Amino acid sequence: MCLLKWYSCLCVMFYLAIFVQGLDSPLKTKAPPASKWLEPYRITITNGNLPELVVGCDDHGARLLRPGEQLSWKFRMNFWDTTSYNCQFYWFADNNNDIRYQVDVPVFNKDIIRLCGSDLFHMNRCYWYVTQTGFYYSNSNDHFPSDNWKIMKLWTNT
């Protein structure tokens, strides 16, 4: 009986320590957020103003996006903290299906995690907005353009 009480007390202290550690304290030093195992993420890619944009991402096949259309998926961070998604983007110049621009963009990796957020209990969001200029990123889906959108990559000629 005493052992059961001791075990229960130990479990409560363990869970309390984890809970308190997760709280933001003004005494804590603010470090860039790191990912945690099983954190939920959602990536959304929007074709801003290109007539036709082909997006091919790891494990998601290729999709044709017309202006204003989106490609979105959700996932959780893996145990090893190595979850990443790379996408190939193709922008066609005319109706002959000649590729005008082609570029590979990492839409989720260890660097982008810091931008998306790191909340274990709520969805962390990564928004990408593709224009004729390039690839913009935001962690909030504000109207484009706004101060929250940052240019991350420019198109390059093939």
BAMARZA-712847 format. One line per field, with one value per atom (N, C-alpha, C): residue in three letters; x, y, z; atom name; residue number from 1. Coordinates in Angstrom, 1 decimal, padded with zeros to 4 digits, always signed. Example, Ala and Ser with C-alpha at 12.3 -4.5 7.8 and 13.67 -1.06 7.14 Angstrom:
resn <- c(ALA | ALA | ALA | SER | SER | SER)
x <- c(+013.2 | +012.3 | +013.2 | +012.8 | +013.7 | +012.9)
y <- c(-005.7 | -004.5 | -003.3 | -002.2 | -001.1 | +000.0)
z <- c(+007.8 | +007.8 | +007.8 | +007.1 | +007.1 | +007.9)
name <- c(N | CA | C | N | CA | C)
resi <- c(1 | 1 | 1 | 2 | 2 | 2)
This chain:
resn <- c(MET | MET | MET | CYS | CYS | CYS | LEU | LEU | LEU | LEU | LEU | LEU | LYS | LYS | LYS | TRP | TRP | TRP | TYR | TYR | TYR | SER | SER | SER | CYS | CYS | CYS | LEU | LEU | LEU | CYS | CYS | CYS | VAL | VAL | VAL | MET | MET | MET | PHE | PHE | PHE | TYR | TYR | TYR | LEU | LEU | LEU | ALA | ALA | ALA | ILE | ILE | ILE | PHE | PHE | PHE | VAL | VAL | VAL | GLN | GLN | GLN | GLY | GLY | GLY | LEU | LEU | LEU | ASP | ASP | ASP | SER | SER | SER | PRO | PRO | PRO | LEU | LEU | LEU | LYS | LYS | LYS | THR | THR | THR | LYS | LYS | LYS | ALA | ALA | ALA | PRO | PRO | PRO | PRO | PRO | PRO | ALA | ALA | ALA | SER | SER | SER | LYS | LYS | LYS | TRP | TRP | TRP | LEU | LEU | LEU | GLU | GLU | GLU | PRO | PRO | PRO | TYR | TYR | TYR | ARG | ARG | ARG | ILE | ILE | ILE | THR | THR | THR | ILE | ILE | ILE | THR | THR | THR | ASN | ASN | ASN | GLY | GLY | GLY | ASN | ASN | ASN | LEU | LEU | LEU | PRO | PRO | PRO | GLU | GLU | GLU | LEU | LEU | LEU | VAL | VAL | VAL | VAL | VAL | VAL | GLY | GLY | GLY | CYS | CYS | CYS | ASP | ASP | ASP | ASP | ASP | ASP | HIS | HIS | HIS | GLY | GLY | GLY | ALA | ALA | ALA | ARG | ARG | ARG | LEU | LEU | LEU | LEU | LEU | LEU | ARG | ARG | ARG | PRO | PRO | PRO | GLY | GLY | GLY | GLU | GLU | GLU | GLN | GLN | GLN | LEU | LEU | LEU | SER | SER | SER | TRP | TRP | TRP | LYS | LYS | LYS | PHE | PHE | PHE | ARG | ARG | ARG | MET | MET | MET | ASN | ASN | ASN | PHE | PHE | PHE | TRP | TRP | TRP | ASP | ASP | ASP | THR | THR | THR | THR | THR | THR | SER | SER | SER | TYR | TYR | TYR | ASN | ASN | ASN | CYS | CYS | CYS | GLN | GLN | GLN | PHE | PHE | PHE | TYR | TYR | TYR | TRP | TRP | TRP | PHE | PHE | PHE | ALA | ALA | ALA | ASP | ASP | ASP | ASN | ASN | ASN | ASN | ASN | ASN | ASN | ASN | ASN | ASP | ASP | ASP | ILE | ILE | ILE | ARG | ARG | ARG | TYR | TYR | TYR | GLN | GLN | GLN | VAL | VAL | VAL | ASP | ASP | ASP | VAL | VAL | VAL | PRO | PRO | PRO | VAL | VAL | VAL | PHE | PHE | PHE | ASN | ASN | ASN | LYS | LYS | LYS | ASP | ASP | ASP | ILE | ILE | ILE | ILE | ILE | ILE | ARG | ARG | ARG | LEU | LEU | LEU | CYS | CYS | CYS | GLY | GLY | GLY | SER | SER | SER | ASP | ASP | ASP | LEU | LEU | LEU | PHE | PHE | PHE | HIS | HIS | HIS | MET | MET | MET | ASN | ASN | ASN | ARG | ARG | ARG | CYS | CYS | CYS | TYR | TYR | TYR | TRP | TRP | TRP | TYR | TYR | TYR | VAL | VAL | VAL | THR | THR | THR | GLN | GLN | GLN | THR | THR | THR | GLY | GLY | GLY | PHE | PHE | PHE | TYR | TYR | TYR | TYR | TYR | TYR | SER | SER | SER | ASN | ASN | ASN | SER | SER | SER | ASN | ASN | ASN | ASP | ASP | ASP | HIS | HIS | HIS | PHE | PHE | PHE | PRO | PRO | PRO | SER | SER | SER | ASP | ASP | ASP | ASN | ASN | ASN | TRP | TRP | TRP | LYS | LYS | LYS | ILE | ILE | ILE | MET | MET | MET | LYS | LYS | LYS | LEU | LEU | LEU | TRP | TRP | TRP | THR | THR | THR | ASN | ASN | ASN | THR | THR | THR)
x <- c(+000.8 | +000.0 | +000.9 | +001.9 | +002.8 | +003.6 | +003.9 | +004.6 | +003.8 | +002.5 | +001.5 | +001.4 | +001.3 | +001.3 | +002.5 | +003.7 | +005.0 | +005.0 | +004.6 | +004.6 | +003.7 | +002.5 | +001.5 | +002.1 | +002.7 | +003.3 | +004.4 | +005.2 | +006.3 | +005.8 | +004.7 | +004.1 | +003.6 | +002.9 | +002.4 | +003.5 | +004.6 | +005.7 | +006.3 | +006.4 | +007.0 | +006.2 | +004.8 | +004.0 | +003.9 | +004.0 | +004.0 | +005.3 | +006.4 | +007.7 | +007.7 | +007.1 | +007.0 | +006.1 | +004.9 | +004.0 | +004.6 | +005.3 | +005.9 | +007.0 | +007.8 | +008.9 | +008.3 | +007.1 | +006.6 | +006.0 | +005.7 | +005.2 | +006.2 | +005.8 | +006.7 | +006.8 | +008.1 | +008.4 | +009.2 | +009.0 | +009.8 | +011.2 | +011.5 | +012.9 | +013.7 | +012.9 | +013.5 | +014.2 | +015.3 | +015.9 | +015.2 | +014.8 | +014.0 | +015.0 | +014.9 | +015.7 | +014.8 | +015.3 | +014.4 | +013.7 | +012.5 | +011.7 | +012.3 | +012.4 | +012.9 | +011.7 | +011.8 | +010.7 | +010.7 | +009.5 | +009.4 | +008.7 | +009.0 | +008.4 | +006.9 | +006.3 | +004.9 | +004.2 | +004.9 | +004.3 | +003.5 | +002.2 | +001.4 | +001.8 | +001.9 | +002.2 | +001.2 | +001.0 | +000.2 | +001.0 | +001.2 | +001.8 | +000.8 | +000.7 | -000.2 | +000.6 | +000.4 | +001.1 | +000.0 | +000.1 | -000.9 | -000.3 | -000.9 | -000.5 | -001.1 | -000.2 | -000.7 | -001.2 | -000.3 | -000.6 | -000.1 | +000.4 | +000.9 | -000.2 | -000.2 | -001.3 | -001.5 | -000.4 | -000.4 | +000.9 | +000.8 | +001.9 | +001.8 | +002.9 | +002.9 | +003.8 | +003.2 | +003.9 | +004.0 | +005.3 | +005.5 | +006.3 | +005.6 | +006.3 | +006.5 | +007.5 | +007.8 | +006.5 | +006.3 | +005.1 | +003.8 | +003.7 | +002.4 | +002.0 | +002.9 | +002.6 | +002.7 | +002.4 | +002.4 | +000.9 | +000.8 | -000.6 | -000.4 | -001.4 | -001.5 | -002.3 | -001.8 | -002.5 | -002.7 | -004.0 | -004.3 | -004.3 | -004.3 | -004.2 | -005.3 | -004.8 | -005.7 | -005.9 | -005.5 | -005.7 | -004.5 | -004.9 | -003.9 | -003.7 | -002.5 | -002.1 | -001.8 | -002.4 | -002.2 | -002.2 | -001.4 | -001.4 | -000.9 | -001.2 | -000.8 | -000.1 | +000.8 | +001.6 | +002.1 | +002.8 | +003.4 | +004.9 | +005.7 | +007.1 | +007.5 | +008.4 | +008.8 | +009.7 | +009.9 | +010.6 | +012.1 | +012.7 | +014.1 | +014.3 | +013.2 | +013.3 | +013.9 | +013.6 | +014.2 | +013.1 | +011.9 | +010.8 | +011.2 | +011.1 | +011.3 | +010.5 | +010.2 | +009.5 | +010.1 | +010.5 | +011.0 | +010.0 | +009.9 | +008.9 | +009.6 | +009.2 | +009.7 | +008.6 | +008.9 | +007.9 | +008.2 | +007.2 | +007.4 | +006.4 | +006.9 | +006.0 | +006.2 | +005.1 | +005.1 | +004.9 | +005.7 | +005.7 | +004.5 | +004.1 | +003.0 | +002.2 | +001.3 | +000.5 | +001.2 | +002.5 | +003.3 | +003.8 | +003.5 | +004.0 | +005.5 | +006.2 | +007.6 | +007.8 | +008.7 | +009.0 | +009.8 | +009.2 | +009.9 | +010.9 | +010.3 | +011.1 | +010.9 | +012.0 | +011.9 | +012.8 | +012.3 | +013.1 | +012.7 | +013.7 | +013.4 | +013.4 | +012.4 | +012.3 | +012.0 | +012.8 | +012.5 | +011.4 | +010.2 | +009.0 | +008.9 | +009.7 | +009.7 | +011.0 | +011.8 | +013.0 | +013.4 | +014.5 | +014.9 | +015.0 | +015.3 | +015.4 | +014.0 | +013.1 | +011.7 | +010.9 | +011.2 | +010.5 | +010.5 | +011.6 | +011.8 | +010.8 | +010.5 | +009.5 | +008.1 | +007.8 | +006.4 | +005.9 | +006.7 | +006.3 | +006.6 | +006.3 | +006.6 | +005.6 | +004.4 | +003.4 | +002.9 | +003.1 | +002.9 | +001.4 | +000.5 | -000.9 | -001.8 | -001.2 | -002.0 | -001.3 | -002.0 | -001.4 | -000.5 | +000.7 | +001.8 | +001.6 | +001.5 | +001.2 | +002.3 | +002.5 | +003.6 | +002.9 | +002.8 | +002.2 | +003.2 | +003.0 | +003.8 | +002.9 | +003.4 | +002.6 | +003.6 | +003.2 | +004.1 | +003.6 | +004.5 | +004.2 | +005.2 | +005.0 | +006.0 | +007.3 | +007.4 | +008.7 | +009.4 | +008.7 | +009.3 | +008.4 | +009.0 | +008.4 | +008.4 | +007.2 | +007.0 | +006.6 | +007.0 | +006.7 | +006.0 | +005.0 | +004.5 | +004.0 | +003.9 | +003.3 | +001.8 | +001.3 | -000.1 | -000.6 | -001.8 | -002.4 | -003.0 | -002.2 | -002.6 | -002.8 | -003.6 | -003.7 | -002.4 | -002.1 | -000.8 | -001.0 | -000.1 | +001.1 | +000.9 | +001.7 | +001.7 | +003.0 | +003.3 | +004.6 | +004.9 | +003.9 | +004.2 | +004.8 | +004.7 | +005.2 | +006.6 | +007.5 | +009.0 | +009.4 | +010.1 | +010.6 | +011.7 | +011.5 | +012.5 | +013.3 | +012.8 | +013.5 | +013.0 | +013.8 | +013.5 | +013.4 | +012.7 | +012.7 | +014.0 | +014.5 | +015.7 | +015.4 | +016.0 | +015.8 | +016.3 | +015.6 | +016.1 | +017.1)
y <- c(-001.2 | +000.0 | +001.3 | +001.2 | +002.4 | +002.6 | +001.5 | +001.5 | +002.1 | +001.8 | +002.4 | +003.9 | +004.4 | +005.8 | +006.5 | +005.9 | +006.4 | +006.5 | +005.5 | +005.5 | +006.5 | +006.7 | +007.7 | +009.1 | +009.3 | +010.6 | +010.9 | +010.0 | +010.1 | +010.5 | +009.8 | +010.0 | +011.4 | +011.9 | +013.2 | +014.3 | +014.1 | +015.0 | +015.0 | +013.9 | +013.8 | +014.6 | +014.4 | +015.1 | +016.6 | +016.9 | +018.3 | +019.0 | +018.3 | +018.9 | +019.1 | +018.2 | +018.3 | +019.5 | +019.7 | +020.7 | +022.1 | +022.2 | +023.5 | +023.9 | +022.9 | +023.1 | +023.7 | +023.4 | +023.8 | +025.2 | +025.7 | +027.1 | +028.1 | +029.2 | +030.3 | +031.1 | +031.3 | +032.1 | +033.3 | +034.5 | +035.6 | +035.4 | +034.5 | +034.2 | +033.3 | +032.7 | +031.8 | +032.6 | +032.1 | +032.7 | +032.3 | +033.2 | +032.9 | +032.4 | +031.1 | +030.5 | +030.3 | +030.2 | +029.9 | +028.5 | +028.5 | +027.2 | +026.0 | +024.9 | +023.7 | +022.8 | +021.9 | +020.9 | +019.9 | +019.3 | +018.3 | +017.1 | +015.9 | +014.7 | +014.8 | +014.5 | +014.4 | +015.8 | +016.9 | +018.2 | +018.2 | +018.8 | +018.8 | +020.0 | +019.8 | +020.9 | +020.8 | +021.9 | +022.0 | +022.9 | +022.4 | +023.3 | +023.6 | +024.8 | +025.3 | +026.1 | +025.7 | +026.4 | +026.9 | +028.3 | +028.9 | +029.5 | +029.3 | +029.9 | +031.3 | +032.3 | +033.7 | +034.3 | +034.3 | +035.0 | +034.3 | +033.1 | +032.4 | +031.7 | +031.8 | +031.2 | +029.7 | +029.0 | +027.5 | +027.2 | +026.6 | +026.2 | +024.7 | +024.0 | +022.6 | +022.4 | +021.8 | +021.5 | +020.1 | +019.6 | +018.2 | +018.1 | +017.6 | +017.5 | +016.0 | +015.8 | +014.5 | +013.8 | +012.6 | +011.7 | +012.3 | +013.4 | +014.0 | +014.1 | +013.6 | +013.6 | +015.0 | +015.2 | +016.5 | +017.0 | +018.3 | +018.9 | +020.2 | +020.5 | +021.7 | +022.7 | +023.8 | +024.9 | +026.1 | +026.5 | +027.7 | +028.9 | +030.1 | +031.2 | +031.1 | +031.3 | +031.2 | +029.8 | +028.8 | +027.4 | +027.1 | +026.1 | +025.7 | +024.2 | +023.9 | +022.5 | +022.5 | +021.6 | +021.6 | +020.2 | +020.0 | +018.7 | +018.9 | +018.0 | +018.0 | +016.8 | +016.9 | +015.7 | +016.0 | +015.1 | +015.3 | +015.0 | +015.7 | +015.6 | +014.1 | +013.5 | +012.2 | +012.1 | +011.0 | +010.7 | +011.3 | +011.1 | +011.5 | +013.0 | +013.7 | +015.2 | +015.4 | +014.5 | +014.6 | +014.8 | +015.1 | +015.3 | +016.5 | +016.3 | +017.4 | +017.2 | +018.2 | +018.2 | +019.1 | +018.6 | +019.4 | +019.3 | +020.5 | +020.5 | +021.0 | +020.5 | +021.0 | +021.9 | +023.1 | +024.0 | +024.2 | +024.2 | +024.4 | +025.5 | +026.4 | +027.5 | +027.5 | +027.3 | +027.2 | +028.5 | +028.7 | +030.1 | +030.3 | +029.2 | +029.4 | +028.1 | +028.1 | +026.9 | +025.7 | +025.9 | +024.8 | +023.9 | +024.1 | +023.4 | +023.4 | +024.5 | +024.6 | +025.2 | +024.5 | +025.0 | +026.3 | +027.3 | +028.6 | +028.6 | +028.2 | +028.2 | +026.9 | +026.5 | +025.3 | +025.5 | +025.2 | +025.4 | +024.4 | +024.0 | +023.1 | +024.0 | +023.8 | +024.6 | +023.7 | +023.8 | +023.1 | +023.8 | +023.2 | +023.9 | +023.5 | +022.5 | +022.2 | +021.4 | +022.0 | +021.4 | +022.0 | +021.6 | +022.1 | +023.7 | +024.3 | +025.8 | +026.4 | +025.8 | +026.4 | +026.1 | +025.0 | +024.7 | +025.9 | +026.6 | +027.7 | +028.9 | +028.9 | +029.9 | +029.5 | +028.3 | +027.8 | +027.8 | +027.6 | +027.5 | +026.1 | +026.0 | +024.7 | +024.5 | +024.3 | +024.1 | +022.6 | +021.9 | +020.5 | +020.2 | +021.1 | +020.9 | +021.5 | +022.4 | +023.1 | +023.0 | +023.2 | +023.1 | +024.2 | +023.9 | +024.9 | +025.0 | +026.2 | +026.4 | +027.1 | +026.6 | +027.1 | +027.5 | +028.7 | +029.2 | +029.6 | +029.1 | +029.5 | +030.2 | +031.3 | +032.0 | +032.2 | +031.7 | +031.7 | +032.7 | +033.6 | +034.7 | +034.6 | +035.5 | +035.6 | +036.0 | +036.7 | +037.1 | +036.0 | +035.2 | +034.1 | +033.5 | +033.0 | +032.2 | +033.0 | +033.2 | +034.0 | +033.0 | +033.3 | +032.5 | +033.3 | +032.7 | +033.4 | +032.3 | +032.5 | +031.6 | +031.9 | +033.0 | +033.3 | +033.6 | +033.3 | +033.4 | +034.8 | +035.8 | +037.2 | +037.4 | +038.4 | +038.8 | +039.2 | +038.7 | +039.0 | +040.3 | +041.2 | +041.3 | +042.0 | +041.6 | +042.3 | +042.1 | +042.7 | +042.6 | +041.2 | +040.3 | +039.0 | +038.1 | +038.4 | +037.6 | +038.0 | +037.0 | +037.2 | +036.5 | +037.1 | +036.4 | +035.4 | +034.2 | +033.1 | +032.6 | +032.7 | +032.2 | +032.9 | +033.2 | +033.7 | +032.6 | +032.9 | +031.9 | +032.0 | +030.9 | +030.9 | +030.4 | +030.9 | +030.3 | +028.9 | +028.1 | +026.7 | +026.7)
z <- c(+000.0 | +000.0 | +000.0 | +000.9 | +000.9 | -000.4 | -001.0 | -002.3 | -003.4 | -003.4 | -004.3 | -004.1 | -002.9 | -002.6 | -003.1 | -002.8 | -003.2 | -004.8 | -005.5 | -006.9 | -007.5 | -006.9 | -007.3 | -007.1 | -006.0 | -005.7 | -006.7 | -007.0 | -008.0 | -009.4 | -009.8 | -011.1 | -011.2 | -010.1 | -010.1 | -010.2 | -009.5 | -009.5 | -010.9 | -011.5 | -012.9 | -013.9 | -013.9 | -014.8 | -014.5 | -013.2 | -012.8 | -013.3 | -013.2 | -013.7 | -015.2 | -015.9 | -017.4 | -017.7 | -017.0 | -017.2 | -016.9 | -015.8 | -015.4 | -016.3 | -016.8 | -017.7 | -019.0 | -019.4 | -020.7 | -020.6 | -019.4 | -019.2 | -019.5 | -020.1 | -020.4 | -019.1 | -018.7 | -017.5 | -017.9 | -017.2 | -017.6 | -017.2 | -016.3 | -015.9 | -016.9 | -017.8 | -018.8 | -019.9 | -020.4 | -021.5 | -022.8 | -023.6 | -024.8 | -025.9 | -026.2 | -027.3 | -028.5 | -029.7 | -030.8 | -030.5 | -030.9 | -030.6 | -031.4 | -030.7 | -031.3 | -031.5 | -032.4 | -032.6 | -031.5 | -031.3 | -030.4 | -031.1 | -030.6 | -031.2 | -031.2 | -032.3 | -032.5 | -032.6 | -032.8 | -032.9 | -034.2 | -034.2 | -035.4 | -036.3 | -037.6 | -038.5 | -039.7 | -040.3 | -041.6 | -042.5 | -043.7 | -044.8 | -045.8 | -046.2 | -047.2 | -048.3 | -049.5 | -050.7 | -051.5 | -051.8 | -052.6 | -053.9 | -055.0 | -056.3 | -056.3 | -056.1 | -056.1 | -057.4 | -058.4 | -059.7 | -060.9 | -060.8 | -062.0 | -062.8 | -064.1 | -064.8 | -064.5 | -064.5 | -064.1 | -063.4 | -062.3 | -061.4 | -061.1 | -061.4 | -061.1 | -059.8 | -058.8 | -057.6 | -057.3 | -057.1 | -056.8 | -055.5 | -054.5 | -053.2 | -052.8 | -051.9 | -051.4 | -051.0 | -051.5 | -051.1 | -051.4 | -052.1 | -052.4 | -053.9 | -054.7 | -056.2 | -056.7 | -058.0 | -058.6 | -058.7 | -058.5 | -058.7 | -059.5 | -060.3 | -061.1 | -060.2 | -060.0 | -059.2 | -060.1 | -060.2 | -061.0 | -060.0 | -060.4 | -059.5 | -058.3 | -057.1 | -055.9 | -055.4 | -056.1 | -055.6 | -054.6 | -053.7 | -052.7 | -052.7 | -052.2 | -051.9 | -050.4 | -049.6 | -048.2 | -047.6 | -046.6 | -045.9 | -044.5 | -043.7 | -042.3 | -041.9 | -040.9 | -040.5 | -039.0 | -038.5 | -037.1 | -037.3 | -036.5 | -036.4 | -036.0 | -036.7 | -036.4 | -035.1 | -034.6 | -033.4 | -033.5 | -034.6 | -034.8 | -035.2 | -035.3 | -035.6 | -037.0 | -037.9 | -039.3 | -040.3 | -040.0 | -040.9 | -041.8 | -043.1 | -044.1 | -045.3 | -046.0 | -047.3 | -048.3 | -049.4 | -050.5 | -051.7 | -052.3 | -053.5 | -054.7 | -055.8 | -057.1 | -057.7 | -058.1 | -058.7 | -060.1 | -061.0 | -062.4 | -062.9 | -063.6 | -064.1 | -065.6 | -066.3 | -067.8 | -068.4 | -069.5 | -070.2 | -071.1 | -071.7 | -072.7 | -072.8 | -073.8 | -074.0 | -074.6 | -075.0 | -075.6 | -074.5 | -073.3 | -072.1 | -072.0 | -072.5 | -072.3 | -070.9 | -070.2 | -068.8 | -068.9 | -068.3 | -068.2 | -067.0 | -065.9 | -064.6 | -063.9 | -063.2 | -062.4 | -061.2 | -060.0 | -058.8 | -057.7 | -057.0 | -055.8 | -054.6 | -053.7 | -052.5 | -051.3 | -050.3 | -049.1 | -048.3 | -048.3 | -047.7 | -046.2 | -045.8 | -044.3 | -044.0 | -043.1 | -042.7 | -041.3 | -040.8 | -039.4 | -039.4 | -040.4 | -040.4 | -040.5 | -041.2 | -041.4 | -040.1 | -039.4 | -038.1 | -037.2 | -037.1 | -036.3 | -036.7 | -037.9 | -038.4 | -038.2 | -038.3 | -038.2 | -036.8 | -035.8 | -034.4 | -033.9 | -032.6 | -032.0 | -030.8 | -031.1 | -030.1 | -030.2 | -029.1 | -029.1 | -029.1 | -028.7 | -028.5 | -029.5 | -030.3 | -031.3 | -032.7 | -033.8 | -035.1 | -035.4 | -035.8 | -036.2 | -037.7 | -038.2 | -039.6 | -040.4 | -041.6 | -042.5 | -043.8 | -044.2 | -045.4 | -046.4 | -047.6 | -048.8 | -049.8 | -050.4 | -051.4 | -052.6 | -053.7 | -054.9 | -055.9 | -056.3 | -057.2 | -058.4 | -059.4 | -060.5 | -060.0 | -058.8 | -058.2 | -057.6 | -056.8 | -056.0 | -055.0 | -053.9 | -052.9 | -051.6 | -051.1 | -049.8 | -048.7 | -047.5 | -046.4 | -045.3 | -044.5 | -043.4 | -042.4 | -041.1 | -040.2 | -039.9 | -040.6 | -040.4 | -041.8 | -042.1 | -043.4 | -043.6 | -043.4 | -043.7 | -045.1 | -045.5 | -046.9 | -047.5 | -048.7 | -049.3 | -050.1 | -050.2 | -049.4 | -048.0 | -047.0 | -045.7 | -045.1 | -044.0 | -043.3 | -042.9 | -042.7 | -042.3 | -043.3 | -044.6 | -045.7 | -046.0 | -045.9 | -046.2 | -047.5 | -048.3 | -049.5 | -049.1 | -049.5 | -049.1 | -050.3 | -051.5 | -052.7 | -053.9 | -054.9 | -056.2 | -057.2 | -058.3 | -059.4 | -060.1 | -060.7 | -061.5 | -062.9 | -064.0 | -065.3 | -065.4 | -066.2 | -066.5 | -067.7)
name <- c(N | CA | C | N | CA | C | N | CA | C | N | CA | C | N | CA | C | N | CA | C | N | CA | C | N | CA | C | N | CA | C | N | CA | C | N | CA | C | N | CA | C | N | CA | C | N | CA | C | N | CA | C | N | CA | C | N | CA | C | N | CA | C | N | CA | C | N | CA | C | N | CA | C | N | CA | C | N | CA | C | N | CA | C | N | CA | C | N | CA | C | N | CA | C | N | CA | C | N | CA | C | N | CA | C | N | CA | C | N | CA | C | N | CA | C | N | CA | C | N | CA | C | N | CA | C | N | CA | C | N | CA | C | N | CA | C | N | CA | C | N | CA | C | N | CA | C | N | CA | C | N | CA | C | N | CA | C | N | CA | C | N | CA | C | N | CA | C | N | CA | C | N | CA | C | N | CA | C | N | CA | C | N | CA | C | N | CA | C | N | CA | C | N | CA | C | N | CA | C | N | CA | C | N | CA | C | N | CA | C | N | CA | C | N | CA | C | N | CA | C | N | CA | C | N | CA | C | N | CA | C | N | CA | C | N | CA | C | N | CA | C | N | CA | C | N | CA | C | N | CA | C | N | CA | C | N | CA | C | N | CA | C | N | CA | C | N | CA | C | N | CA | C | N | CA | C | N | CA | C | N | CA | C | N | CA | C | N | CA | C | N | CA | C | N | CA | C | N | CA | C | N | CA | C | N | CA | C | N | CA | C | N | CA | C | N | CA | C | N | CA | C | N | CA | C | N | CA | C | N | CA | C | N | CA | C | N | CA | C | N | CA | C | N | CA | C | N | CA | C | N | CA | C | N | CA | C | N | CA | C | N | CA | C | N | CA | C | N | CA | C | N | CA | C | N | CA | C | N | CA | C | N | CA | C | N | CA | C | N | CA | C | N | CA | C | N | CA | C | N | CA | C | N | CA | C | N | CA | C | N | CA | C | N | CA | C | N | CA | C | N | CA | C | N | CA | C | N | CA | C | N | CA | C | N | CA | C | N | CA | C | N | CA | C | N | CA | C | N | CA | C | N | CA | C | N | CA | C | N | CA | C | N | CA | C | N | CA | C | N | CA | C | N | CA | C | N | CA | C | N | CA | C | N | CA | C | N | CA | C | N | CA | C | N | CA | C | N | CA | C | N | CA | C | N | CA | C | N | CA | C | N | CA | C | N | CA | C | N | CA | C | N | CA | C | N | CA | C | N | CA | C | N | CA | C | N | CA | C | N | CA | C | N | CA | C | N | CA | C | N | CA | C)
resi <- c(1 | 1 | 1 | 2 | 2 | 2 | 3 | 3 | 3 | 4 | 4 | 4 | 5 | 5 | 5 | 6 | 6 | 6 | 7 | 7 | 7 | 8 | 8 | 8 | 9 | 9 | 9 | 10 | 10 | 10 | 11 | 11 | 11 | 12 | 12 | 12 | 13 | 13 | 13 | 14 | 14 | 14 | 15 | 15 | 15 | 16 | 16 | 16 | 17 | 17 | 17 | 18 | 18 | 18 | 19 | 19 | 19 | 20 | 20 | 20 | 21 | 21 | 21 | 22 | 22 | 22 | 23 | 23 | 23 | 24 | 24 | 24 | 25 | 25 | 25 | 26 | 26 | 26 | 27 | 27 | 27 | 28 | 28 | 28 | 29 | 29 | 29 | 30 | 30 | 30 | 31 | 31 | 31 | 32 | 32 | 32 | 33 | 33 | 33 | 34 | 34 | 34 | 35 | 35 | 35 | 36 | 36 | 36 | 37 | 37 | 37 | 38 | 38 | 38 | 39 | 39 | 39 | 40 | 40 | 40 | 41 | 41 | 41 | 42 | 42 | 42 | 43 | 43 | 43 | 44 | 44 | 44 | 45 | 45 | 45 | 46 | 46 | 46 | 47 | 47 | 47 | 48 | 48 | 48 | 49 | 49 | 49 | 50 | 50 | 50 | 51 | 51 | 51 | 52 | 52 | 52 | 53 | 53 | 53 | 54 | 54 | 54 | 55 | 55 | 55 | 56 | 56 | 56 | 57 | 57 | 57 | 58 | 58 | 58 | 59 | 59 | 59 | 60 | 60 | 60 | 61 | 61 | 61 | 62 | 62 | 62 | 63 | 63 | 63 | 64 | 64 | 64 | 65 | 65 | 65 | 66 | 66 | 66 | 67 | 67 | 67 | 68 | 68 | 68 | 69 | 69 | 69 | 70 | 70 | 70 | 71 | 71 | 71 | 72 | 72 | 72 | 73 | 73 | 73 | 74 | 74 | 74 | 75 | 75 | 75 | 76 | 76 | 76 | 77 | 77 | 77 | 78 | 78 | 78 | 79 | 79 | 79 | 80 | 80 | 80 | 81 | 81 | 81 | 82 | 82 | 82 | 83 | 83 | 83 | 84 | 84 | 84 | 85 | 85 | 85 | 86 | 86 | 86 | 87 | 87 | 87 | 88 | 88 | 88 | 89 | 89 | 89 | 90 | 90 | 90 | 91 | 91 | 91 | 92 | 92 | 92 | 93 | 93 | 93 | 94 | 94 | 94 | 95 | 95 | 95 | 96 | 96 | 96 | 97 | 97 | 97 | 98 | 98 | 98 | 99 | 99 | 99 | 100 | 100 | 100 | 101 | 101 | 101 | 102 | 102 | 102 | 103 | 103 | 103 | 104 | 104 | 104 | 105 | 105 | 105 | 106 | 106 | 106 | 107 | 107 | 107 | 108 | 108 | 108 | 109 | 109 | 109 | 110 | 110 | 110 | 111 | 111 | 111 | 112 | 112 | 112 | 113 | 113 | 113 | 114 | 114 | 114 | 115 | 115 | 115 | 116 | 116 | 116 | 117 | 117 | 117 | 118 | 118 | 118 | 119 | 119 | 119 | 120 | 120 | 120 | 121 | 121 | 121 | 122 | 122 | 122 | 123 | 123 | 123 | 124 | 124 | 124 | 125 | 125 | 125 | 126 | 126 | 126 | 127 | 127 | 127 | 128 | 128 | 128 | 129 | 129 | 129 | 130 | 130 | 130 | 131 | 131 | 131 | 132 | 132 | 132 | 133 | 133 | 133 | 134 | 134 | 134 | 135 | 135 | 135 | 136 | 136 | 136 | 137 | 137 | 137 | 138 | 138 | 138 | 139 | 139 | 139 | 140 | 140 | 140 | 141 | 141 | 141 | 142 | 142 | 142 | 143 | 143 | 143 | 144 | 144 | 144 | 145 | 145 | 145 | 146 | 146 | 146 | 147 | 147 | 147 | 148 | 148 | 148 | 149 | 149 | 149 | 150 | 150 | 150 | 151 | 151 | 151 | 152 | 152 | 152 | 153 | 153 | 153 | 154 | 154 | 154 | 155 | 155 | 155 | 156 | 156 | 156 | 157 | 157 | 157 | 158 | 158 | 158)
